[in-house]
Amino acid sequence: MKTEIISTEAGDARITWHPANKARRVLAVSHGAGGGIEARDLQALARVLPGHGVSVALVEQPWRVAGKKVAPAPKTLDVGWRGVWPSLVRPGLPVISGGRSAGARVACRTAAELGAAAVLALSFPLHPPGRPEKSRAGELLGSGVPTLVVQGGNDPFGKPEEFPDGSFELTEVPYGDHGFAVPKRAQITQEEAVTVITDAVVKWLGSLG
């Protein structure tokens, strides 16, 4: 594991690398607007994917590195992501652009212009809770590259059945909320829910060729 600070126009970002021994591609994933790279899905991917030939770069946006508690406007998040990108492509491997929640939106908005090989959207916030009319589907549908959405079955920001038809793939994490937490009464354990995520991502990455 290696950490580096990257200067961007939005401030200093931080990349924590979890390298594969014989990497074939890089998965770069960022956090949401209310948490950091300690999220259970991001940590699970960093733990599992290097064993499948994928180096994982966990990216902390400048606002998070600066210790702020509230994320800035989407345009500022995009600026930070663009600033980090040259360091992500430096190994010379295809880069999958990804993130959870607000980070997923950033990945979708910038994928085509940055030349991402694909997008991984974890807990894509299709709409604010209780406001389905405020749809952000356009960002997802406009990614322009192969896209996998991994969504909790009880995500208040958009349940799997709410998503429109499109060229993206979607994997449901049964009973999962926006952080992929499952209630104790659920028919799957928390560990099984996380395995649904990692298994789906490993399978999808393998299908990219």
C-alpha positions in Angstrom: 0.0 0.0 0.0 1.3 3.4 -1.0 -0.1 6.9 -0.4 0.6 10.0 -2.5 -0.6 13.6 -2.4 -1.7 15.1 -5.7 -2.0 18.8 -6.2 -5.1 19.8 -8.1 -6.8 23.1 -8.9 -9.3 22.3 -6.1 -6.6 21.6 -3.5 -4.5 18.6 -2.5 -6.1 15.2 -3.2 -4.8 11.9 -1.8 -4.4 8.5 -3.5 -4.0 5.3 -1.5 -2.7 2.5 -3.8 -3.4 -1.1 -3.3 -1.3 -2.6 -6.2 -1.7 -6.0 -7.9 1.5 -8.0 -8.4 0.8 -8.3 -12.2 -1.7 -5.6 -12.8 -3.7 -5.6 -16.0 -5.8 -2.5 -15.2 -6.4 0.1 -12.6 -9.7 0.7 -10.7 -9.8 4.3 -9.3 -12.6 4.9 -6.9 -13.6 7.9 -4.8 -15.9 8.3 -1.8 -19.3 10.0 -1.4 -20.2 13.4 0.0 -20.7 12.2 3.5 -17.9 9.7 4.1 -14.4 8.7 3.1 -12.5 5.7 1.7 -13.2 3.7 4.8 -16.6 2.8 3.3 -17.2 -0.9 3.4 -17.5 -1.3 -0.3 -14.4 0.6 -1.2 -12.3 -1.3 1.4 -13.6 -4.6 0.2 -12.7 -3.8 -3.4 -9.2 -2.7 -2.3 -8.8 -6.0 -0.4 -10.1 -8.4 -3.1 -9.3 -6.9 -6.6 -5.5 -6.9 -6.4 -5.7 -10.7 -6.3 -7.5 -10.6 -9.7 -4.9 -8.4 -11.5 -6.5 -5.1 -10.7 -4.6 -2.3 -8.9 -7.0 -0.3 -6.8 -6.5 3.5 -6.2 -8.7 4.9 -3.4 -9.0 8.6 -4.1 -9.8 11.2 -1.4 -11.1 14.4 -2.8 -9.4 17.7 -1.7 -12.2 18.7 0.6 -11.8 15.5 2.5 -8.0 15.8 2.7 -8.5 19.4 4.0 -10.6 18.0 6.9 -13.9 19.6 5.7 -17.2 17.9 6.6 -19.3 19.1 3.6 -18.5 18.4 0.0 -18.3 21.3 -2.4 -20.4 21.7 -5.6 -20.3 19.0 -8.3 -18.2 21.2 -10.6 -15.5 21.4 -7.9 -15.6 17.6 -7.4 -15.0 17.2 -11.1 -12.0 19.6 -11.0 -10.4 17.5 -8.2 -11.0 14.3 -10.2 -9.5 15.7 -13.4 -6.5 16.8 -11.4 -5.9 13.4 -10.0 -6.4 11.6 -13.4 -2.8 11.9 -14.8 -1.5 10.1 -11.7 -4.0 7.3 -12.2 -3.0 6.7 -15.8 0.7 7.0 -15.1 1.2 3.2 -14.8 0.1 2.9 -18.5 -2.8 0.6 -17.9 -6.5 1.0 -18.7 -8.2 2.9 -15.9 -11.8 2.2 -14.8 -13.2 5.3 -13.3 -15.4 4.7 -10.2 -16.9 6.0 -7.0 -19.7 5.7 -4.5 -22.6 8.1 -4.4 -21.3 11.6 -5.3 -18.1 9.9 -6.5 -20.1 7.8 -8.9 -21.7 10.9 -10.3 -18.2 12.4 -10.9 -17.0 9.2 -12.6 -20.0 9.3 -15.0 -19.7 13.0 -15.8 -16.0 12.9 -16.6 -15.5 9.4 -18.1 -15.6 10.2 -21.8 -13.4 13.3 -21.6 -10.8 11.6 -19.5 -10.7 8.5 -21.6 -11.8 6.1 -18.9 -12.1 2.4 -20.0 -15.3 2.0 -18.1 -17.3 3.3 -15.0 -18.1 1.6 -11.8 -21.0 3.4 -10.0 -21.5 2.2 -6.4 -24.7 3.4 -4.8 -25.5 5.8 -7.6 -27.7 8.6 -6.2 -30.4 8.5 -8.8 -32.4 11.1 -6.9 -32.5 12.8 -3.5 -34.4 10.7 -0.9 -38.1 11.2 -1.5 -37.6 13.3 -4.6 -37.8 10.9 -7.6 -38.7 13.9 -9.8 -35.1 15.2 -9.3 -33.6 12.5 -11.4 -29.9 12.3 -12.2 -30.3 9.5 -14.7 -28.9 11.7 -17.4 -25.4 11.6 -15.8 -25.5 7.8 -15.7 -26.8 7.3 -19.2 -24.3 9.8 -20.5 -21.2 8.1 -19.3 -20.3 7.0 -22.8 -18.4 3.9 -21.7 -19.3 0.4 -20.3 -20.9 1.0 -16.9 -21.7 -1.2 -13.9 -24.1 0.1 -11.2 -24.1 -1.7 -7.9 -27.1 -0.6 -5.9 -28.6 -1.6 -2.6 -32.1 -3.0 -2.7 -33.4 -0.5 -0.2 -31.3 2.5 -1.2 -33.4 5.7 -0.5 -31.5 7.5 -3.2 -32.8 5.1 -5.8 -33.9 1.4 -5.6 -32.8 -0.9 -8.5 -36.3 -1.0 -10.0 -36.4 2.8 -10.3 -33.5 2.9 -12.7 -34.3 3.6 -16.4 -33.5 1.2 -19.2 -30.0 1.9 -20.6 -26.8 0.3 -21.8 -25.4 0.0 -18.3 -25.4 -3.2 -16.2 -26.9 -3.3 -12.7 -26.3 -5.6 -9.7 -28.6 -5.4 -6.7 -27.3 -6.0 -3.2 -30.4 -7.4 -1.5 -31.7 -5.4 1.5 -28.7 -3.0 1.3 -29.1 0.7 2.1 -27.1 3.6 0.6 -24.0 2.3 2.4 -24.8 -1.3 1.6 -25.6 -2.0 5.3 -28.2 -4.8 5.7 -30.6 -5.1 8.7 -30.1 -7.9 11.1 -33.4 -9.4 10.1 -32.2 -9.7 6.4 -31.9 -13.1 4.8 -28.2 -12.4 4.1 -25.4 -11.4 6.4 -23.4 -8.2 6.1 -20.4 -10.2 5.0 -22.5 -11.9 2.3 -23.8 -8.6 1.1 -20.2 -7.3 0.6 -19.3 -10.5 -1.2 -22.2 -9.7 -3.7 -20.4 -6.5 -4.5 -16.9 -7.9 -4.9 -18.1 -10.9 -6.9 -20.1 -8.7 -9.3 -17.2 -6.3 -9.8 -14.7 -9.1 -10.4 -17.1 -10.8 -13.0 -17.8 -7.5 -14.7 -14.1 -6.5 -15.0 -13.4 -9.9 -16.4 -16.0 -9.3 -19.1 -14.3 -6.1 -20.2 -11.5 -8.1 -21.9 
